[in-house]
Amino acid sequence: MNDTASGQAISKHDKLMFWGCFIALITTAFAFVSRLFLLGEWGGEFGLDPAQVGELAGIGIWPFAVSIIIFSLFIDKIGYKFAMCFSFVGYLVWSVVGVAAYFVSDGGKGDTDLAYKMLYWGSFLLGLSNGTVEAYINPVVATMFSKNKTKWLSLIHI
């Protein structure tokens, strides 16, 4: 198969890698959106004041930017595989910690302070994982489709 705009042959492997990167980016978007929708729920469930809810919102965002910068600077040295594994483990840990926070709080009757800390640090790790995805998918797609980078980078971010 050829990319008609550039005449570049697209292998089955390149297509699979593209779709893998696309799914990783969708995972990142879902992580951002699901946390956003859960903030109000967490406020009520854990008895958080508006400042704490705001802290949970912020801690899921700024690590995203930091990890994009840090991983982008060192991605060629540490390797794409390490970055992919880091983001996967981060998503996995976030999932476990996020669910565990509900059990720790026991509907507001348990240790809500510990539950808040779990959500806080889990959100921090999730933000780092989200940024790591951006740091590796962009150079992977740009390298695979070097003759038509703009098109393929635009497609992956639609």
N, C-alpha and C positions, 0 to 999 in steps of 0.2 A: 504494500500500500504506500502511496506517496502523499505527502502534504502538498496539495496542488499549488499553494501560494509560493512555496520555495523549491518544489521539486525534490525535497529531501525524502528519502525512503524511511518509512516508519515501521520498525520491526514489531513483532508480537511482544517481545520483551519490553520495548519502549512503551507500548500501549499499557501493558500491565503495571509498569513502574509509574506511569502517569496516573492511572486509576488508583494505585496505592497511595500516591501523594495526595490525590483529590480526596480520598476517604480520610486520610490523616487530617486534612484541612477541615473537612466536615466535622470530624471529631472535635477539633479545636472550637469551631463555631458552636457546636452543641454544648460543649463545656461552659463557654461564656454565657450562653443564653440560659441554660439550666440553672446556673448559679444566680443569675440575675433574677429569675422568677422565684427562686427559693429564698432570697433575702428576706422578704416579708414573712414568709413561713417561719424562718429561723428566728426572727424577732419575736414572734408570738410564742413559739415552741420553747425557746430558751430564756424568755423574759429579758431580752436585750433592749437596751435603750437605743435611741436613734443614732447616737455616736458609734456604738458598737456595730450596728448594722452598716453604717458608713465605712467603718474600718474593714469589715468583711468585704464590702464592695471594692474598696481600694486595693486591698491586698491581693485580689484576684486580677488586677489590671497592671500595676507598675512592674511586677516581676516579668510579665510578658515582654515589655519593652527592653528590660535589662537583659533577659536571656537571648533575645534576638541579637542584640549588640554583641554580647560576650561570645555566644556560640558562633556567630557569623565571623568573628575575628579568628577563631581557632578551629573552625569546622574541618579544614583541610588537615590540620595536625592531629586532631582527636579522632577523626573519621566519622562518616555518615552513619555507620552501623552503631557506633556508641551513642550518637545523638538520637537515633531512632529508638534504641533500647532505653535510653534515659527518659524520653518522653513517654514511652509505653509504661515503664515502671512508675513514673509519676502519675499517670492516669489511674493505674491499678491501685496505688497507695491512696490516692484521693478518694477513689470509690469505697475502699474499705474504711478509711477514716471518716468520710462523710456519713456513711451508714452507721458506723459505730457511735458517732456522736449522739444519735437518737437513742441508742440503748443506754449510753452513759447518763443522759439527762432523764431517762425514764418518764417522759411526758412532763418535764418540768419539776418532777419530784426528786430527781437524783442530783448529780453533780453538774449543774448547768455551767459552772465556771470552767470545768475541764472540757465539757462539750464545746464551749465557745473557743477554747484554745485549740481543740482538735480541728474545728472548722477553720480557724484562722491559719494555722500552719499547713493544713491540707490545702487551703485555697492558695497559699503562697507557692506550694509545690506545684499545684495545678497551673498557676500562672507561668511558672518557669517551664513547665512541660509544653504549654501552649506556644510560648515563644520559641522553644526548641524546634517544634514542628515547622514553624515559618523559616527558621534558620537553615533547615536542611531541604525542605521541598523546593524552595526557590532556586538554589544552585543546581539541584538535581534536574529539574525541568529545563532550566536554561542550558545545561550541558547536553542533555539528550536532544534538544531541539535547537541547536546552536544557530541554525540558519534562519529561524523564525521565532526567536525568543519572545518577542512582544505578544505575538498571537497566543502561544501556548501558556505563557504566564498569565495572560488575561483570561484564558479559558479556565485555568485552574482556580482563579479567584472570583469566578462568576457566582 
